[in-house]
């Protein structure tokens, strides 16, 4: 089936639809900063996995984002607030 995503990219594709590219970049960047400052990883990584990711906080944060475990929420204004603001 040509239009279907594979099972592996299903979670990442689902998250990509949930957040726009700016929100994704902001969450990954914020999580990478937390990791670089000593925050614990939210996924299990062995020494080999860390070497594969080159110990990069950004790559670790991307992996956490793909798994859907980053504890950061995005708050968006509701449609009713946006429409009332445009009327003024």
One Martini backbone bead per residue (centre of mass of N, CA, C, O) as a GRO file, in nm:
protein
   88
    1UNK     BB    1   0.089   0.041   0.029
    2UNK     BB    2   0.175   0.354  -0.066
    3UNK     BB    3   0.048   0.572   0.163
    4UNK     BB    4   0.176   0.418   0.394
    5UNK     BB    5   0.314   0.392   0.691
    6UNK     BB    6   0.516   0.260   0.886
    7UNK     BB    7   0.534   0.132   1.198
    8UNK     BB    8   0.789   0.291   1.295
    9UNK     BB    9   0.665   0.585   1.192
   10UNK     BB   10   0.394   0.620   1.345
   11UNK     BB   11   0.467   0.788   1.599
   12UNK     BB   12   0.618   1.018   1.456
   13UNK     BB   13   0.384   1.093   1.264
   14UNK     BB   14   0.180   1.160   1.485
   15UNK     BB   15   0.349   1.389   1.614
   16UNK     BB   16   0.381   1.563   1.358
   17UNK     BB   17   0.067   1.626   1.350
   18UNK     BB   18   0.045   1.760   1.637
   19UNK     BB   19   0.305   1.923   1.555
   20UNK     BB   20   0.487   2.168   1.466
   21UNK     BB   21   0.806   2.259   1.380
   22UNK     BB   22   0.839   2.465   1.616
   23UNK     BB   23   0.748   2.286   1.851
   24UNK     BB   24   0.948   2.061   1.805
   25UNK     BB   25   1.207   2.230   1.832
   26UNK     BB   26   1.148   2.336   2.118
   27UNK     BB   27   1.130   2.063   2.266
   28UNK     BB   28   1.404   1.946   2.186
   29UNK     BB   29   1.576   2.183   2.291
   30UNK     BB   30   1.482   2.177   2.587
   31UNK     BB   31   1.560   1.880   2.641
   32UNK     BB   32   1.860   1.905   2.565
   33UNK     BB   33   1.926   2.103   2.789
   34UNK     BB   34   1.851   1.920   3.023
   35UNK     BB   35   2.054   1.696   2.954
   36UNK     BB   36   2.314   1.881   2.959
   37UNK     BB   37   2.240   1.946   3.282
   38UNK     BB   38   2.163   1.627   3.398
   39UNK     BB   39   1.926   1.489   3.308
   40UNK     BB   40   1.745   1.225   3.287
   41UNK     BB   41   1.659   0.974   3.109
   42UNK     BB   42   1.345   0.845   2.953
   43UNK     BB   43   1.529   0.623   2.834
   44UNK     BB   44   1.678   0.333   2.746
   45UNK     BB   45   2.045   0.333   2.751
   46UNK     BB   46   2.316   0.208   2.631
   47UNK     BB   47   2.637   0.236   2.544
   48UNK     BB   48   2.587   0.177   2.242
   49UNK     BB   49   2.358   0.385   2.201
   50UNK     BB   50   2.529   0.633   2.277
   51UNK     BB   51   2.743   0.596   2.056
   52UNK     BB   52   2.544   0.615   1.817
   53UNK     BB   53   2.459   0.918   1.927
   54UNK     BB   54   2.724   1.064   2.037
   55UNK     BB   55   2.620   1.195   2.311
   56UNK     BB   56   2.374   1.361   2.207
   57UNK     BB   57   2.123   1.555   2.327
   58UNK     BB   58   1.960   1.590   2.065
   59UNK     BB   59   1.936   1.288   1.987
   60UNK     BB   60   1.801   1.201   2.249
   61UNK     BB   61   1.556   1.394   2.224
   62UNK     BB   62   1.452   1.278   1.958
   63UNK     BB   63   1.400   0.995   2.066
   64UNK     BB   64   1.200   1.081   2.284
   65UNK     BB   65   0.998   1.209   2.089
   66UNK     BB   66   0.938   0.953   1.920
   67UNK     BB   67   0.833   0.800   2.190
   68UNK     BB   68   0.660   1.015   2.372
   69UNK     BB   69   0.831   1.127   2.665
   70UNK     BB   70   0.806   1.424   2.671
   71UNK     BB   71   0.741   1.663   2.947
   72UNK     BB   72   0.594   1.862   2.723
   73UNK     BB   73   0.375   2.130   2.672
   74UNK     BB   74   0.125   2.265   2.451
   75UNK     BB   75  -0.005   2.592   2.426
   76UNK     BB   76  -0.312   2.693   2.285
   77UNK     BB   77  -0.525   2.885   2.149
   78UNK     BB   78  -0.837   2.918   2.114
   79UNK     BB   79  -1.073   2.987   1.879
   80UNK     BB   80  -1.240   3.189   2.050
   81UNK     BB   81  -1.003   3.378   2.120
   82UNK     BB   82  -0.910   3.444   1.831
   83UNK     BB   83  -1.182   3.567   1.727
   84UNK     BB   84  -1.212   3.794   1.948
   85UNK     BB   85  -0.940   3.940   1.883
   86UNK     BB   86  -1.011   4.013   1.576
   87UNK     BB   87  -1.265   4.207   1.643
   88UNK     BB   88  -1.093   4.449   1.793
   0.00000   0.00000   0.00000
